Amino acid sequence: MADRKEKTFRFVIVGGGIAGVTCVEQLSSQIPSADLALITAGPHIKAVTNYKQVSKTLEEFDVEEQPSSVLEEKFPNLTVIHSAVKSLDTQSHSLETTDGRVFGYEKLCICGGGRPKLLTQDNPYVLGIRDTDSAQEFQKRLSKAKRIIVVGNGGIALELVYEVDGCEVIWAVKDKAIGNTFFDAGAAQFLIPSLEADKPERAALCKRTRYTTEEPAPGGSQTFTADRNARRQGTGPTEAGSALGPDWHEGIVLRGAEQGTRRVSLEYQCEVEQIFTSEELLKSPQQTLRPENVGSWPVYVQLTNGKTFGCDFVVSATGVVPNTEPFLHGNNFALADDGGLQVDDHMMTSEPDVYAAGDVCTACWEHSPMWQQMRLWTQARQMGWYTGRCMAAHVLSEPIELDFCFELFSHITKFFNYKVVLLGKFNGQGLGLDYELLIRCTKGQEYVKVVLSGGRMVGAVLIGDTDLEETFENLILNQMDLTRYGEELLNPNIDIEDYFD
């Protein structure tokens, strides 16, 4: 492969998602003269916009799809190569793309992201939601649907179940409570009433057109369009688009075929046992499986709790697996238990001159006691940014320290129209039984949970407009002994900030 190199770049970044694009931006600003290539399968890249540093570690931003030409205009040293990667040869420092071209690199960063863990690979009635194309497909199918089954308990499942209107939703959750990646059963109970209530009216206009590849219509009305010519041919596992941004559902109408509002029924502690078409079910020897009205739905799902439901289609929202596929063959990457490329505290993999960032990698350095990796937007941006700094520092022979963002886990998001802030070991991760909880809950307004260990705050969940995030972030970072405050710590009549500023 080495002797067919079309061109050798100083830096090559693979993947046009948040991690890859942030890495490109960071490298270009640090070494503006370096020859840089971004290899990405789709015509669009994901860019961070409206970035706001909320506190020391908390950040908020929007994710916007942009044509890759926007990046090339910004950085004259950058070449964008539109193709997926077919193979990597770390010995000869070269990559082959699916269109048969070969490029060399001095330093490589793999930002291949994650791909959906689908319930089943080739069932036309099972839809995974991961990128913009699949969100468009979902919207199209939903408009004709009367009932869907959503399987999964992560961020996309939570958002989707809340956003869908005019369609019955059966939500199968493998845990005892919803959203257990993000919060505990108490917070889940706080949020559940929002599924039954009518949603607050949305402002008619979203602050920007989100997933469109055409010009917005005159008068600023919003359409959800897909430029069909720009869609890639073939969507094999290596050619998935970049993941959806936070608020991906804003500005798209998620409406089913039924009149009236949504109806959500929850099935807890169960997974999918089997998926049948109505023909298969009619032929099924297990007569017990047959729901009364067999044949009236195109697809049936049997759950491990013994119940079988018919529906128009199934949404698989069961998380992602690191998309390492095209990079492993013929190379010696150390992989973590979760399938990610192992990286050290300089974001380097086990192969020389190869770095990785975002969902494709697993942080294998000794973590700060208050940090854990979760495959989220904020971490993809932080890792991409830090990896760009590490690559530049190595080339310039400069020392580099582990970035401060890895001191404390922090994340801001929105679920069921509430602001949600997660800090530190917000679910007592890794603490065994050695922690206590303080909780304050005002129905329909706020839910505040603090995790204390040895009298010191180690984590918090804040739902609603609590304005406590900065104070709590400081208390976790400075590890002050809070024993003498006891329950008073969450007394709403005490302005806690006055204590600790």
PyMOL commands that set and color helices and strands:
alter all, ss='L'
color gray80, all
select helices_A, chain A and resi 2-4+18-30+69-74+132-142+155-163+185-196+218-220+228-230+237-239+278-283+287-289+325-328+358-360+377-395+404-406+469-478+483-490+496-500
alter helices_A, ss='H'
color red, helices_A
select strands_A, chain A and resi 7-14+36-40+44-53+59-67+78-82+85-89+94-97+102-110+114-116+126-128+147-151+168-172+263-267+272-277+299-303+308-311+313-316+320-322+341-343+354-356+361-363+410-415+418-424+436-442+446-453+456-463
alter strands_A, ss='S'
color yellow, strands_A
deselect
rebuild
show_as cartoon
